[in-house]
Amino acid sequence: MHAAVVRSFDTLPRYEEFATPEPADGQVVVDMLAAGLHPRVRSGADGTHYTSDGRLPMIPGVDGVARLADGRSVYFVAADDAPGTMAEQALLDPRRAVPLPEGADPVIIAAAMNPAMSSWVALRRRITFQPGQSVLILGATGNAGQMAVQIARHLGAADIVAAGRDPQRLDLLTELGATSTVSLAGDPAEAADKLGEVAADVDVVIDYTWGAPTQQAIPALLTRRVERGKPLDWIQIGSMAGPEITLPSFVLRAANLRIMGSGQGSLTAAGIVAELPSLIDRFAAGTLTAAALPVPLAEVETAWDAPTKPGQRVVFTTSA
């Protein structure tokens, strides 16, 4: 078969012939239709993701849409120890797959599910989110952050504060459901001060940044909070701004701050898969939307780092 193949973490994946994977017990070989180029895929391909074991060569891709032998199309999440999904064929565990509704666009599903899953699962599985609560999204100008704005609105958030660095994307977020926006560009202390003014009393923070923005934002919010005993669920999902923060001990004593992560390991695979059908249905019905750029898998090397429009996600397609 042909696949995107990584032979060095210092070079881009290349379209090459590769051995067709051999299924283990419970797995089946499927024909791939579409696989999204997510940040998680990029970090896996350059060896920087926290799950990377350093083994090469590798095929990138963590999820996608495939066609089963009986002709049905399914969305699935690849097993951690399976070859990636950016190939003509991949290994599928039926326990990690969900059939697509009639008429669902494989490219849209492949583009949307990974970025949408992060906030959807976080709000539905990591906390007990209630309609009417308020949400701050740090890193809202990334694809997953933009999706989080839509999902928070869909799940009934009363107020959604969207914070990010990209001014062009920040302007789009009010159309997606944000009730206010805060720029994280410029002086970090000034940005944190603005966050404290606008978002001090939110109920939930969905954090895709970590690093310096989070380090500044936590005390900025908590010191301005009207009711410090009111729970603040801080859900750490991404680390676009850095993998570490310094957290003063007083913030954990001076307010009811509950920090948690949402990702591989903090949730079971079964728990994640259980959320997929309802999320897929939202995209199939058009309740949630995503911008996808389909690209033939054979063009993986040139498309990998090519610029895209704001909010657009590259999806590699095959001729299956």
VMD Tcl script that draws the C-alpha trace (Angstrom):
set ca {
  {0.00 0.00 0.00}
  {0.97 3.67 -0.12}
  {1.22 5.79 3.01}
  {2.66 8.95 4.50}
  {5.88 7.69 6.08}
  {8.06 9.38 8.70}
  {11.64 8.06 8.65}
  {13.21 10.88 10.66}
  {11.66 13.27 13.17}
  {13.62 16.05 11.43}
  {11.98 15.59 8.02}
  {8.43 15.79 6.68}
  {6.40 12.66 5.95}
  {6.76 11.35 2.41}
  {4.37 9.40 0.21}
  {5.90 5.95 -0.13}
  {5.12 2.29 -0.47}
  {4.79 0.60 2.92}
  {3.87 -2.87 4.09}
  {0.14 -3.39 4.61}
  {-0.45 -3.77 8.37}
  {-1.23 -7.21 9.76}
  {-4.32 -7.26 12.02}
  {-4.05 -8.57 15.56}
  {-6.93 -10.33 17.31}
  {-10.07 -8.22 17.12}
  {-8.71 -5.89 14.42}
  {-9.64 -5.61 10.77}
  {-7.89 -4.01 7.81}
  {-9.97 -1.18 6.32}
  {-9.69 1.13 3.32}
  {-9.05 4.71 4.42}
  {-11.13 7.53 2.96}
  {-9.95 10.58 4.91}
  {-7.61 11.48 7.79}
  {-7.20 14.93 9.36}
  {-3.89 16.74 9.87}
  {-4.39 17.69 13.53}
  {-1.81 19.29 15.88}
  {-1.75 15.94 17.68}
  {-0.71 14.31 14.40}
  {2.01 16.89 13.79}
  {3.51 16.41 17.25}
  {3.44 12.65 16.81}
  {5.20 12.96 13.45}
  {8.01 15.09 14.87}
  {8.38 12.98 18.03}
  {7.36 15.68 20.51}
  {3.98 14.31 21.68}
  {3.97 12.93 25.21}
  {2.90 9.51 23.94}
  {5.76 9.23 21.42}
  {7.98 6.19 21.93}
  {10.60 7.27 19.38}
  {10.15 4.30 17.06}
  {10.70 4.83 13.33}
  {9.62 4.48 10.59}
  {6.06 5.43 11.43}
  {2.82 6.38 9.72}
  {1.18 9.48 11.21}
  {-2.55 9.85 11.83}
  {-4.64 9.16 14.90}
  {-8.16 8.90 13.49}
  {-10.14 9.08 10.29}
  {-12.97 7.81 8.16}
  {-12.72 4.36 6.58}
  {-14.81 2.00 4.50}
  {-15.54 -1.45 5.89}
  {-15.66 -4.61 3.77}
  {-19.46 -4.42 3.69}
  {-19.37 -0.90 2.23}
  {-20.31 1.04 5.36}
  {-18.34 4.16 6.28}
  {-17.17 4.62 9.87}
  {-15.27 7.14 11.90}
  {-12.68 5.56 14.16}
  {-9.87 6.35 16.56}
  {-6.73 4.32 15.94}
  {-5.35 2.18 18.75}
  {-2.23 3.62 20.40}
  {-0.05 0.74 19.19}
  {-1.46 0.59 15.64}
  {0.09 2.20 12.53}
  {-1.33 5.63 11.75}
  {-4.28 6.40 9.53}
  {-2.55 8.42 6.78}
  {-2.37 5.44 4.48}
  {-4.44 3.63 1.91}
  {-5.23 1.00 4.54}
  {-5.25 0.96 8.32}
  {-6.10 -1.26 11.27}
  {-9.46 -0.74 12.93}
  {-10.73 -2.01 16.27}
  {-14.55 -2.13 15.97}
  {-14.83 -1.06 19.61}
  {-13.28 2.28 18.65}
  {-15.45 2.90 15.58}
  {-18.81 4.58 14.95}
  {-20.90 4.23 11.76}
  {-21.52 7.45 9.85}
  {-25.12 8.57 9.26}
  {-26.40 8.51 5.70}
  {-25.12 11.54 3.80}
  {-22.37 12.48 6.26}
  {-19.34 13.98 4.50}
  {-16.22 11.90 5.30}
  {-13.93 14.90 4.81}
  {-15.88 17.11 7.23}
  {-16.01 14.32 9.82}
  {-12.27 13.67 9.48}
  {-11.52 17.38 9.85}
  {-13.86 18.05 12.75}
  {-13.91 15.15 15.15}
  {-10.45 15.45 16.67}
  {-10.59 19.18 17.45}
  {-14.23 18.96 18.51}
  {-13.71 15.91 20.68}
  {-11.37 17.74 23.04}
  {-13.92 20.23 24.35}
  {-16.97 17.99 23.82}
  {-15.53 15.22 25.96}
  {-14.10 17.67 28.50}
  {-17.46 19.35 29.10}
  {-19.45 16.11 29.07}
  {-17.08 13.71 30.81}
  {-14.53 15.59 32.93}
  {-16.99 17.88 34.72}
  {-20.73 18.16 35.22}
  {-21.40 21.12 32.95}
  {-24.79 22.80 33.34}
  {-26.62 25.04 30.86}
  {-26.33 28.63 31.98}
  {-22.75 28.33 33.20}
  {-20.00 30.53 31.77}
  {-16.83 29.45 29.99}
  {-13.44 30.98 29.22}
  {-11.57 29.42 26.29}
  {-7.83 30.09 26.31}
  {-6.39 29.56 22.86}
  {-9.73 30.08 21.18}
  {-8.20 31.13 17.85}
  {-6.84 27.65 17.15}
  {-9.03 25.12 15.35}
  {-9.87 23.23 18.54}
  {-10.53 26.52 20.34}
  {-12.88 27.73 17.62}
  {-14.71 24.42 17.85}
  {-14.89 24.79 21.64}
  {-16.73 28.10 21.20}
  {-19.38 26.36 19.07}
  {-19.66 23.44 21.47}
  {-19.94 25.58 24.60}
  {-22.73 27.53 22.94}
  {-24.43 24.31 21.80}
  {-24.29 22.87 25.33}
  {-25.98 25.96 26.74}
  {-23.21 28.22 28.06}
  {-24.64 31.62 28.99}
  {-21.39 33.54 28.52}
  {-18.38 32.49 26.45}
  {-15.16 34.46 26.71}
  {-12.81 33.64 23.82}
  {-9.14 34.54 24.24}
  {-6.43 34.11 21.62}
  {-3.57 35.74 19.75}
  {-4.71 35.72 16.11}
  {-6.69 38.95 15.53}
  {-8.27 37.74 12.29}
  {-9.59 34.57 13.88}
  {-10.57 36.41 17.06}
  {-12.94 38.59 15.04}
  {-14.71 35.46 13.72}
  {-15.49 34.03 17.15}
  {-18.47 36.24 17.94}
  {-20.19 34.74 14.88}
  {-19.56 31.29 16.35}
  {-21.06 32.15 19.73}
  {-18.50 34.06 21.82}
  {-20.11 36.78 23.94}
  {-16.77 38.58 24.43}
  {-13.19 38.28 23.20}
  {-9.80 39.07 24.70}
  {-6.55 39.38 22.77}
  {-3.57 37.50 24.20}
  {-1.18 39.30 21.86}
  {1.21 41.94 23.15}
  {2.24 42.34 26.77}
  {1.35 39.16 28.75}
  {0.64 41.07 31.96}
  {-1.78 43.41 30.19}
  {-3.55 40.47 28.54}
  {-3.89 38.72 31.90}
  {-5.25 41.89 33.48}
  {-7.89 42.13 30.75}
  {-8.80 38.47 31.31}
  {-9.23 39.21 34.99}
  {-11.64 42.04 34.20}
  {-13.75 40.08 31.72}
  {-13.62 36.47 32.92}
  {-12.96 36.46 36.67}
  {-16.27 34.82 37.53}
  {-16.52 32.12 34.87}
  {-17.36 28.58 35.93}
  {-15.08 26.71 33.53}
  {-11.80 27.37 31.73}
  {-10.92 25.28 28.67}
  {-7.18 25.76 28.30}
  {-5.35 25.04 25.05}
  {-2.36 27.27 25.84}
  {-0.76 26.44 29.22}
  {2.69 28.05 29.56}
  {2.98 31.79 30.20}
  {-0.63 32.76 29.35}
  {-2.01 30.29 31.90}
  {0.59 31.18 34.49}
  {-0.49 34.82 34.26}
  {-4.21 34.11 33.90}
  {-4.76 31.92 36.96}
  {-3.91 34.54 39.61}
  {-5.45 37.31 37.49}
  {-8.80 35.55 37.54}
  {-8.76 34.25 41.09}
  {-7.76 37.52 42.76}
  {-10.72 39.29 41.08}
  {-13.27 36.57 41.72}
  {-16.34 37.84 43.59}
  {-17.05 34.49 45.25}
  {-13.75 32.70 45.72}
  {-15.52 29.68 47.17}
  {-17.42 29.20 43.91}
  {-15.82 26.28 42.01}
  {-13.65 27.09 39.01}
  {-12.94 24.03 36.87}
  {-9.73 24.58 34.91}
  {-9.50 21.91 32.19}
  {-6.03 21.63 30.68}
  {-6.20 20.22 27.13}
  {-3.31 21.66 25.10}
  {0.06 23.30 25.60}
  {0.52 25.58 22.61}
  {2.39 28.16 24.70}
  {4.56 25.75 26.68}
  {4.48 22.50 28.67}
  {5.02 23.95 32.16}
  {3.83 26.69 34.51}
  {4.87 27.95 37.93}
  {1.83 27.94 40.19}
  {1.95 29.97 43.42}
  {0.65 27.90 46.32}
  {-1.64 30.67 47.55}
  {-3.97 30.35 44.57}
  {-4.89 26.84 45.65}
  {-5.75 28.05 49.15}
  {-7.36 31.36 48.30}
  {-10.00 30.07 45.89}
  {-11.86 26.90 44.93}
  {-9.66 26.11 41.93}
  {-9.91 22.61 40.49}
  {-7.26 21.86 37.86}
  {-7.60 18.75 35.74}
  {-6.50 17.44 32.38}
  {-8.54 15.98 29.55}
  {-6.83 13.71 27.05}
  {-5.34 10.30 26.51}
  {-5.03 8.67 29.92}
  {-7.36 10.92 31.88}
  {-10.29 9.32 30.06}
  {-10.82 5.71 29.05}
  {-11.02 4.85 25.37}
  {-14.51 3.48 26.03}
  {-15.58 6.76 27.61}
  {-14.33 8.75 24.63}
  {-15.91 6.44 22.06}
  {-19.24 6.61 23.91}
  {-19.37 10.34 23.14}
  {-18.65 10.01 19.42}
  {-22.10 9.13 18.01}
  {-23.83 12.20 19.40}
  {-20.98 14.44 18.23}
  {-21.00 12.93 14.73}
  {-24.75 13.48 14.55}
  {-24.25 17.21 15.24}
  {-21.87 17.54 12.29}
  {-24.02 15.40 10.00}
  {-27.03 17.61 10.81}
  {-25.04 20.84 10.35}
  {-25.59 21.93 13.97}
  {-21.80 22.17 14.30}
  {-19.63 23.16 11.35}
  {-16.00 22.81 10.29}
  {-13.88 24.10 7.41}
  {-11.98 21.31 5.67}
  {-9.39 21.38 2.89}
  {-9.22 17.98 1.15}
  {-5.79 17.10 -0.25}
  {-4.76 13.83 -1.95}
  {-2.53 11.76 0.30}
  {0.07 11.65 -2.47}
  {0.67 15.39 -1.85}
  {1.40 14.96 1.87}
  {4.95 16.35 1.75}
  {4.00 19.64 0.06}
  {0.72 20.10 1.96}
  {2.07 19.32 5.45}
  {3.37 22.83 6.15}
  {1.45 24.76 3.48}
  {-0.54 27.76 4.77}
  {-4.31 27.46 5.09}
  {-7.17 29.88 5.64}
  {-8.16 30.73 9.23}
  {-9.99 27.84 10.82}
  {-9.34 25.48 7.92}
  {-8.01 21.95 8.51}
  {-6.16 19.84 5.95}
  {-7.67 16.38 5.38}
  {-5.71 13.80 3.41}
  {-7.87 11.68 1.14}
  {-7.35 8.44 -0.74}
  {-8.98 7.03 -3.84}
  {-10.60 4.14 -1.92}
}
mol new
graphics top color blue
foreach p $ca { graphics top sphere $p radius 0.5 }
foreach p [lrange $ca 0 end-1] q [lrange $ca 1 end] { graphics top cylinder $p $q radius 0.2 }
display resetview
